[in-house]
Amino acid sequence: METIKPNIDWFDKILPDGLPIKSTTIITGPGGSGKPLIGEYFLASWLKNGGSVVVMSLQYPSPEFVTTSVKNITGVNFNDYAENVVFLQLNTEIQNLEQTDKQLINANLVKPEVWNQAINLATKQLPIKGPGILVFASALNILLFSPSYGEAIFSRIKETIRSNTHLTYIISVSNSAKKEEIAQLEEMADNLIVSRSEKDPFQLYMKIERLKSGQFDHKEIQIPVSADTLNHFKEISKHSRGRVLPAIKKI
């Protein structure tokens, strides 16, 4: 099976065969445990290997925050891969979706029918080269808090995972809430990565629990990101609690 490697020494040591392509990876752990950052290492390597990505980061207020995070963590500048990146930006104030420009689609991703439309529209605009198309979705659990659409979007996300055959998904979810639902996603995933954090100093840890194919090291490792960098992105992630989550709870 074809795979993608992060091409970072410490990461490649625990994942020597790489992550299987055209599979679904769930990165799970408590809030503030660096789940999106883990996925960003794969995202950066994906672009370097000629692939295309759909970026759906629900915890960030705009694509610029994702761009900054990826550049700070991996050194990869999205501007160098403009033709290979489309952002799906959550917008709960519109009914369906609106394409702002070639790289940006605003979409009310809480609605199941819009979820499908947005992913289909984004993927159709991207070249299929190298490892193909990666859909990188972070803080996906936020969508489950909608009173009207929570159950329906959860079913649609599960169907996306269950029926996936041609895309690669890397999805980060917090298991601090909606534990039963998140446990179902963990069980369905081809690959499962678990993260956690410690305070004083702020440190992140990760462990690979399951892989669809290939060898991996079962031990937990520390992610070598500075406490200052982690605290910076922790402040940004408060956006999801302060603005995004209340907006979703009204739908």
Residue pairs with C-beta under 8 A, 6 or more apart in sequence:
1 20
1 21
1 212
1 213
1 214
2 20
2 21
2 22
2 131
3 17
3 18
3 19
3 20
3 21
3 214
4 18
4 19
4 21
4 42
4 45
4 46
4 49
4 51
4 131
4 168
5 11
5 12
5 15
5 18
5 19
5 45
6 12
6 15
6 41
6 42
6 44
6 45
7 45
7 48
8 41
10 221
10 224
11 41
13 217
14 208
14 216
14 217
14 219
14 221
15 208
15 211
15 214
15 216
15 217
16 214
16 215
16 216
16 217
17 213
17 214
17 215
17 216
18 214
19 25
19 42
19 191
19 211
20 190
20 191
20 211
20 212
20 213
20 214
21 131
21 132
21 168
22 132
22 164
22 165
22 166
22 167
22 168
23 164
23 168
23 169
23 190
23 191
23 212
24 161
24 164
24 168
24 169
24 171
24 188
24 189
24 190
24 191
25 39
25 42
25 168
25 169
25 170
25 171
25 189
25 190
25 191
25 192
25 193
26 171
26 172
26 173
26 185
26 186
26 188
26 189
26 191
26 192
26 193
27 35
27 36
27 38
27 39
27 170
27 171
27 172
27 173
27 193
27 194
27 195
28 35
28 172
28 173
28 174
28 175
28 182
28 185
28 186
28 192
28 193
28 194
28 195
29 35
29 174
29 175
29 194
29 195
29 196
29 197
30 174
30 175
30 176
30 196
30 197
31 174
31 176
31 237
32 197
32 234
32 237
33 195
33 196
33 197
33 204
34 195
34 197
34 204
34 206
34 223
34 225
34 230
35 138
35 172
35 173
35 174
35 195
36 57
36 59
36 69
36 138
36 139
36 172
37 69
37 73
37 204
37 223
37 225
37 233
38 172
38 193
38 195
38 206
38 223
39 136
39 138
39 170
39 172
40 69
40 70
40 73
40 74
40 136
41 73
41 74
42 134
42 136
42 170
43 53
43 55
43 70
43 74
43 76
43 134
43 136
43 170
44 70
44 73
44 74
44 75
44 76
46 53
46 130
46 131
46 134
46 168
47 53
47 76
47 78
47 81
47 84
47 85
48 76
49 130
49 131
50 84
50 129
50 130
50 131
51 84
51 129
51 130
51 131
51 132
51 133
51 134
52 84
52 85
52 86
52 126
52 127
52 128
52 129
52 132
52 133
52 134
53 84
53 85
53 86
53 126
53 133
53 134
53 135
53 136
54 86
54 87
54 88
54 119
54 122
54 123
54 126
54 133
54 134
54 135
54 136
55 63
55 66
55 85
55 86
55 87
55 88
55 136
56 87
56 88
56 90
56 109
56 135
56 136
56 137
56 138
56 140
57 63
57 65
57 66
57 136
57 137
57 138
57 139
58 90
58 109
58 137
58 138
58 139
58 140
58 142
58 143
58 240
58 244
59 138
59 139
59 142
59 236
59 237
59 239
59 240
59 244
60 66
60 69
60 236
60 239
61 236
61 239
61 243
61 244
62 89
63 87
63 89
63 103
63 104
65 236
66 78
66 87
67 77
67 78
67 79
69 233
69 236
70 76
70 78
71 77
71 78
72 229
73 225
73 229
78 85
82 103
83 127
84 126
84 127
85 103
86 102
86 103
86 104
86 105
86 122
86 125
86 126
87 103
87 104
87 105
88 105
88 107
88 109
88 118
88 119
88 122
89 104
89 105
89 106
89 107
90 107
90 108
90 109
90 110
90 244
91 98
91 106
91 107
91 108
92 108
92 110
92 244
92 247
92 248
92 250
92 251
93 108
93 247
94 106
94 107
94 108
95 108
96 107
96 108
96 111
96 114
96 117
97 105
97 106
97 107
97 108
97 114
97 117
97 118
97 121
98 105
98 106
98 107
99 105
99 106
99 121
100 106
102 125
105 118
105 121
105 122
107 114
107 115
107 117
107 118
108 114
109 115
109 118
109 143
109 153
110 143
110 146
110 149
110 153
110 248
110 251
111 149
111 153
112 149
112 152
112 153
112 155
112 156
115 153
115 156
115 157
115 160
116 156
119 135
119 160
123 133
123 135
123 167
126 133
131 168
132 166
132 167
132 168
133 167
133 168
134 167
134 168
134 169
134 170
135 167
135 168
135 169
135 170
136 170
137 169
137 170
137 171
137 172
138 171
138 172
139 172
139 173
139 174
139 237
139 240
140 157
140 171
140 172
140 173
141 173
141 174
141 175
141 177
141 178
141 181
141 182
142 240
142 244
142 245
142 248
143 149
143 150
143 153
143 154
143 157
143 248
144 150
144 153
144 154
144 178
144 181
145 178
145 245
145 248
145 249
146 153
146 248
146 249
146 251
147 249
147 251
148 251
149 251
154 181
157 185
158 184
158 185
158 188
160 169
161 169
161 171
161 185
161 188
161 189
162 188
171 185
171 189
173 182
173 185
174 182
175 182
175 183
175 186
186 192
189 210
190 210
190 211
190 212
191 208
191 210
191 211
191 212
192 208
192 209
192 210
193 206
193 207
193 208
193 209
194 206
194 207
194 209
195 204
195 205
195 206
195 207
195 223
196 204
196 205
196 206
197 203
197 204
197 205
197 230
198 205
201 227
202 227
202 230
202 231
202 234
203 222
203 223
203 227
203 230
204 222
204 223
204 225
204 230
205 220
205 221
205 222
205 223
206 220
206 221
206 223
207 218
207 219
207 220
207 221
208 216
208 217
208 218
